[in-house]
Amino acid sequence: MLNDKISTSRNRAVWAHEYVEDFPGQQDVLRYALLSSAPETKDNNFTWKDFQTKII
């Protein structure tokens, strides 16, 4: 699934409610990581590796 696009219809997404359950109190971390890629002028290739790089 490497380099697959996020697709809610294929259940490949970061679901906010699951993130909050798995990482309680870390909502601002996800918010920062997502906003650091804004504004989107094209599809964004989200990866967990890039997410880790942005928040460390």
C-alpha atoms as one frame of an Amber mdcrd trajectory, in Angstrom:
protein
   0.000   0.000   0.000   3.066   2.230  -0.186   2.372   5.435  -2.134  -1.350
   4.672  -2.402  -3.535   7.748  -2.265  -5.779   8.348   0.688  -9.209   7.069
  -0.216 -12.160   6.985   2.135 -14.045   4.673  -0.205 -11.170   2.176   0.018
 -10.853   2.737   3.773  -7.337   4.178   3.423  -7.495   7.290   5.540  -6.501
   8.775   8.857  -9.802   8.732  10.692  -9.929  11.569  13.221 -11.948   9.610
  15.799  -9.433   6.733  15.689  -6.476   9.108  15.953  -8.023  10.758  19.039
  -8.647   7.334  20.618  -5.122   6.090  19.869  -3.333   9.363  20.732  -5.355
  11.099  23.449  -4.427  14.734  24.011  -2.454  14.907  20.753  -5.043  16.599
  18.543  -2.847  19.679  18.086  -0.040  17.499  16.720  -2.266  16.175  13.927
  -3.709  19.629  13.325  -0.195  21.093  12.953   0.958  18.348  10.594  -2.066
  18.785   8.343  -1.938  22.577   8.335   1.788  22.598   7.584   0.887  21.267
   4.126  -1.723  23.956   3.477  -2.842  25.490   1.268  -3.200  22.477  -0.934
  -2.928  23.277  -4.616  -2.712  19.612  -5.587  -3.282  16.210  -4.011  -1.191
  15.744  -0.910   0.769  12.514  -0.509   0.322  11.828   3.217   2.784   9.392
   4.741   3.337   8.491   8.354   7.091   9.041   7.823   6.464  12.633   6.680
   4.082  13.105   9.611   6.821  11.984  12.028   9.362  14.284  10.396   7.060
  17.291  10.775   6.233  16.755  14.435   9.693  15.893  15.778
